[in-house]
Amino acid sequence: MNTSFETANGLRRLLVRLRVSGPHAWEQDPEARELMLYAAQKYEALAVKHRCDPTAGAAAAFEAMRTYAVRTADDPWAVVTIAVKVTLIAEERADGLLCSVDQARRPEISRHHDVRRFCDTEADLPNFLPGLAVEPFNPDEAPPTGAYEAVDATIDLFTALGWPRDTATCTLDYISARLVESGSRPKAHAALRRDHTARAVLDIDQEAWATVLRIVLGNPNPDEACTSDGHGVLLRLLIGHPVAELLDDDLLVFEISETAPRPKARIHA
């Protein structure tokens, strides 16, 4: 069995060949069949983790591998894996929210909790969802992360989830500069939300910009002040949350990936 597609260069070559071989190449090419069997095995555990059909990972990989972004990526498998995880998160969220997958991809919908009946519990919210409580930082357990390290770690996080590094760096530097000037996260959030110059310079649309500000600086809603969403990534890193914990936050991973700037389509004369 040919396994050259397991490498980045091998996968890129195969995808380019399938692209130029015509519309039925994926159906008729033996190597394409081997690739899909490999993808089904590779992403089966991830699909099960997100409570999806075991074959859902292969289906998501198939859709991703037909895109220009994967064919031209430095590491096609890394891009495919991110795309598969985002799709599976959306499917899992859609199942929990009782909505379509397309709706679950929208940040204003996906940030809500799963549907549940009031009669399922008589406990009050803090007792029912203890994850909303934030444990105080204990300096005896681990040294706090410095501000510069937190910004760098946030840039690395955005880059790993599909953002171009230069765009992620400019975005985080811009937000951090305004945070220093304003002296507080709520003031910085309010000022940046109305900053049309920032969106123009960074080439980020209004909806994505609002999501990025909420991710980095925290949700400004007072009801979310003591939650992870209310703290934001920068503060979470500063008070000692490890990056691995952030990567385990499926909704956070999904939103960062969804706001990543996409390459603009080329216009051919």
N, C-alpha and C positions, 0 to 999 in steps of 0.2 A: 504494500500500500504506500502511495506517495504521501509523505508527510512534510514536504518542503514548505507548505503553507503555514506550518506551526511557527515559523520565523517571521519577523516583520517584513523582510524583503521578499520572502516567498509568498506571503499573503498578498502583498502589493502587486507582485507580478501576476498572480492568478486573477485577482480582481480586475486588473487592466485587461488581461486576455479575455475574460468573460464579457467585459464591457464591449470590446470591439468585435466579439464573435457573433453578435446578433441577439435578438430578443428571446430566443429559445435556448441559449447556451446554458443557463442554470438548470434547465430541465434535462438536457441531453448530455452534458459533459460529465464523464465519470469522476474527474477530479473535484468538480463542484459537489457531487454527491458525497464524496469522502469528506470534503470540507464541512458540509452541513451535519454529517454524522459526528464529526469531531466537535463542532460547535454545540450540538445537542448534549454531548457528554460534558463539555467544558462548563456549560452554564446551567446544567440540571440542578445542581445543589443551590445555586443562587436563586433559581426560580422557586424551589421548594421553600427556601428561607423566607421569601416574600409571599408565601401561601398562594402561589400561582401554579398552573398546570406545569408539569416538568418539561414539557416541550415549548413553553412560552419563551424561555431564554433563547432557544434556537431561532424561533420566529422573529424575535427582536433583533438578533444578530444578523439574520438575513436582510431585514429592512435596512440596518445600518451599513452593511457591507456593499450595498448598491449605491451608496452616496458618494459624492465627489470628495467630501471631507475625509472619509476613510481611505479612499484610494490614494490621496495625496499626503496623508499624515506621515510624520516621521516614524511613528509607532502605531500602525493600523490596529493592532490588537488592543492597545490601551484605549483607543478611541471607541472601538467596538464594545469593550467591557463597560466603559462609562455609559454608552448609549443603552446597552442592555439593562444596566442597573437602574437608570432613570426610567426606562419603560416599565420595568417590573415594579418599581416604586409607585408609578402612576397607576398601574393595574391594581396593585394592592390597595392604594388609597381610594380608587374608584369603587372597589368592592366594599370598603368600609364606609364610604360616604354615600353609597347607593346612587352613584351618578356615572356618567360616561367617562371613559379614559381621557378624552379630550378635555372635559371639564376638570378632571382631577389634575391635569397638567397646569391649570391656571393657579397661580399663587394665592389669589384671593379666595379660591375654593379649597385648595389642598391644605391650607393652614388650619382648617377647622378639625375638631376631633371627630372620630368615627361616630356614626349614628348609634344611639343607645336609648333604651326606654327609661323613663323616670322611675318606673316601678321595679327596675332591676336592682335598685339599692336604695336604702333609706338613709345612708350615710351622707354627711355634708361633703362638699367638694374637697376640702383639704384632706379629709380622711379617705375619701374615695380615690383621689389622685395624689398620693404622697409625693410623686415625682415633681409636683409643682413647687414643693418646698426646696429652698436652696440652703445647703449646709454652709455655715460660716467657714471661711478659710482658716486653717490651723497652720501657723508659720513653723511649728515644730515638725510637721509632716513633710513639707517640701518648700523650697524657696520660691517666692513669687516670681512670675515671669516679668521681665522689664518691658517698658513700653515699646522700645525698638524691636525687641525679640517678638512681641505680640504682633506687631505690624508685619514683620517678616514672615512669621508663621501663617498669618492670614493670607498674605500674598501667595505663599506656597500652597495653601489649601485651595485658593481660587484657581491657581495654575493647574493643580492636579485634577481639578474637576472641569477642565475644558477652556479656561480663560487663557488668552495669550498673555505671557508673562509681562510684556511691556504694558499692556492695557491694565492688567491687574495692579501692577506697580504704580502707574499713574493714578489710578482710581483710589487706591488705599493711601497714597501720599497726599492726594487732594483732600480726602475726607479727614485724614489725621491733622493736616495743617489747619483746617477749619475748626476741628475739635480743640486744638491748642489755643486758637484765637478766641473761641467762645467760652472756654472754661468748663463746659458741661455737655453731656451727651444730648439732653433734650434741646438745648439752644442750638447746638451744632446741627442736629437733625432738622429742626425747623428752618434754619437758614439754608441748608443744603437742599431741602425739598423744593425751595423756591429759586434755586440757583440754575437758571437756564443756561448760563455760560458754561457751567460744569458739564451739563449734558451735551452741549454742542462740541466742546473741546474733546470730551471722551467718547463722543458718538454713541451715546446710550439713550434709548427711548425712555419716555416718562415712566411707564410701568416697570421696566427693568430697574431704572434708577431708584424708584421708591422701594423696590424689593431689596436692592443692594444696601440702601441706607438702613433698612430695618434689620437686615442680616448683620451688618457690621456694628451699628450703634445700638441696636435693640429696638423693640417695639415701643413707641412712645405712649401707648395706652397705659394709663395709671394702673388698670386692673392687671396688667402683665408685668408690673415692676419687679416682682419677686420671682419671676419665672426665667428659664433659660432664654426664651424668646425675648423677654424684656431686657435682659442683660446685654445681648448681642455678642458676637464672636470676640471682639476685642476685649471686652470686660471678662468674658468667660476664660480667655487665655490668661489674662492678668491675675485672676483669682485662683489660678492653678488647674483649670480643666485641661487635660491633655488633648492633643490633636486627635488621638485615636478615639476619644469619646465624641468629638465633633463628627468624625467620619461615621460613627455608629448612629448618628442622628439622620435617619433616612430623609426626613422632610428638608433638613438643612442641605444635605447633599443634592437633593432634587432641585431645590430652588437656586442654588449656586450654579448648577449645570444648566438650568433653563435660562438663566440670565446671561450666560456667556455670549459675547458678541459672535455672530455668525459671519463667515466670509461672504461678501456681497457677490452676487452672480455677475459673471462677466457678460457684457453686451457685445454681441458680434454684429458687425456691419453686414 
